[in-house]
Amino acid sequence: MNKIKKVATINDLSGVGRCSLTAAIPVLSALGVQCCPFPTAVLSCHTGFDKFTFLDITDEMINYKKSWDNLNIDFDCIYSGFLGSEKQIDIVSNFINERGDSLIVVDPVMGDNGVVYSTFTKEMCDKMKNLVSIADIVTPNLTEACILINEQYDKYNSNDENILDIAKKISAIGPKKVIITGIIRENKIVNFAYDKIENKFFKVESNFNHKSYSGTGDIFTSIVIGLLLNGHDLKYCVENATKFIYKTIEFTSKFNTDTKEGIMFELFLKELILINEHK
């Protein structure tokens, strides 16, 4: 039996709303990977809700990192998601630079639907580009992809040629693999992947029901990481992450729940075990 891989997962912890660490921990665990949370903030609900409490723990992140450093803990992968300040991005960059052998995955959470999140300044976006430059894999949505290369977002001009051009420009910053997620084309939603080393690209489509659920990006990236660490190739990872999200959205939509609560992935975790075991 192979040694269980270990992932330092840097993200916030939201009590309600299936996203960030509350999504990554069960998904990675189901895939036989140890998820080691590195929290950036603690919230009662994620920020998409009208009311929520927010505890910023940036200063504690420094102590947290020092503790792991003193224990000489190594990680097979470092995976960063939402970061709330320039200081947090600096902490994560330093953490990564001190661990050169880890797979580095950055989900550069900065905006959606053509709009930069209100908490993100130009300086933070620039810092995020620096973080992306030291990543092996990045998983932006189309808005974030455009921010990374200083291009205008245009969801109506997202043909394969244009998306490939965007992916190559992001890869030129540093990452070997770029996965641009959630590209909407009429009644389809597309995830597009580019591998700089092999100079290959592919896309995976699923039906789009015109509902946007919180946390699907976190679940998608967590599935890709878990499968990659268990030896599956990138295409297999993206295809199965896409299928899992689609199936879970279809199930969740039957209940007409608030999309801010996320998708009911808990009932499908056993399927990830089967996907991972398939060779």
FENHU-V85505 format. One record per run of one state. SS is the DSSP state (H for helix, E for strand, L for the rest). FROM is the first residue (numbers start at 0). LEN is the number of residues. Records with the same first field share a line. If there is no record, write none. Layout:
SS = FROM-LEN / FROM-LEN
This chain:
L = 0-5 / 16-3 / 30-3 / 45-8 / 56-1 / 70-6 / 80-5 / 97-5 / 106-4 / 112-2 / 116-5 / 133-3 / 138-2 / 148-11 / 173-3 / 185-2 / 195-4 / 207-8 / 229-4 / 253-5 / 261-3 / 277-2
E = 5-11 / 33-12 / 53-3 / 76-4 / 102-4 / 110-2 / 114-2 / 136-2 / 140-1 / 176-9 / 187-8 / 199-8
H = 19-11 / 57-13 / 85-12 / 121-12 / 141-7 / 159-14 / 215-14 / 233-20 / 258-3 / 264-13
